[in-house]
Amino acid sequence: MVRELKPEVKLWLKKGERSLGGKGRMELLLAIEREGSLSGAARKLGMSYRHAWGVVRGLERELGFRLLRTERGGRRGGRSSLT
């Protein structure tokens, strides 16, 4: 039986020689951009808002710059986008 071949790429963030995380962190950042909010991204990925916020803050500390531009909510809710 012939097996189907499927290309696969793995991507991770590095700062110098130090790895800052891989698939999970990248998926969170992409989901934030796609959903337009941190809470929406967390919900879509099945993680708590607190955990997602901690992941983003940890990355920001490691990188030394902000990753998110945030707008506070209100009746329609807040927004987040990548810097």
C-alpha positions as CSV (number, residue, x, y, z in Angstrom):
1,M,0.0,0.0,0.0
2,V,1.3,3.4,-0.9
3,R,1.5,5.9,2.0
4,E,0.5,9.5,1.4
5,L,3.3,11.9,2.1
6,K,2.4,15.1,3.8
7,P,4.8,18.1,4.2
8,E,5.1,19.4,7.8
9,V,7.0,22.4,9.1
10,K,7.8,23.1,12.7
11,L,8.3,26.7,13.8
12,W,9.5,28.2,17.0
13,L,10.7,31.5,18.4
14,K,14.4,32.0,19.3
15,K,16.3,34.9,20.9
16,G,19.9,34.2,20.3
17,E,20.4,30.5,21.1
18,R,17.5,30.5,23.6
19,S,14.1,29.0,22.5
20,L,11.1,31.1,23.5
21,G,8.6,28.4,22.7
22,G,7.1,26.7,19.8
23,K,3.7,25.6,18.4
24,G,1.5,26.5,21.3
25,R,2.8,30.1,21.7
26,M,2.7,30.6,18.0
27,E,-0.9,29.3,17.8
28,L,-1.9,31.7,20.5
29,L,-0.3,34.7,18.8
30,L,-2.0,33.8,15.5
31,A,-5.3,33.2,17.2
32,I,-5.1,36.7,18.9
33,E,-4.6,38.3,15.5
34,R,-7.3,36.2,13.9
35,E,-9.9,36.7,16.7
36,G,-9.1,40.3,17.5
37,S,-8.9,39.6,21.2
38,L,-7.0,37.7,23.8
39,S,-10.1,36.3,25.4
40,G,-11.5,35.2,22.0
41,A,-8.2,33.5,21.2
42,A,-8.0,31.8,24.6
43,R,-11.6,30.5,24.2
44,K,-10.9,29.3,20.7
45,L,-7.8,27.3,21.9
46,G,-9.5,26.0,25.0
47,M,-7.3,27.7,27.5
48,S,-8.1,30.1,30.3
49,Y,-7.8,33.9,29.8
50,R,-5.4,34.0,32.7
51,H,-3.1,31.3,31.2
52,A,-3.1,33.1,27.8
53,W,-2.3,36.4,29.4
54,G,0.5,34.8,31.3
55,V,2.0,33.3,28.1
56,V,1.9,36.7,26.3
57,R,3.4,38.5,29.3
58,G,6.1,35.9,29.6
59,L,7.0,36.3,25.9
60,E,7.0,40.1,26.3
61,R,9.4,39.9,29.2
62,E,11.7,37.5,27.3
63,L,11.7,39.6,24.2
64,G,11.9,43.0,25.9
65,F,9.0,44.6,24.0
66,R,5.2,44.5,23.9
67,L,3.5,42.1,21.6
68,L,0.0,43.2,22.1
69,R,-1.8,46.5,21.5
70,T,-4.9,46.4,23.7
71,E,-8.1,48.5,23.9
72,R,-10.3,48.3,26.9
73,G,-13.8,46.9,26.6
74,G,-17.1,48.5,27.2
75,R,-20.4,47.5,25.8
76,R,-18.9,45.9,22.8
77,G,-15.8,44.4,24.5
78,G,-12.1,45.1,24.1
79,R,-9.8,44.4,21.3
80,S,-6.2,43.1,21.0
81,S,-3.8,43.1,18.0
82,L,-0.2,42.2,17.6
83,T,2.2,45.1,17.5
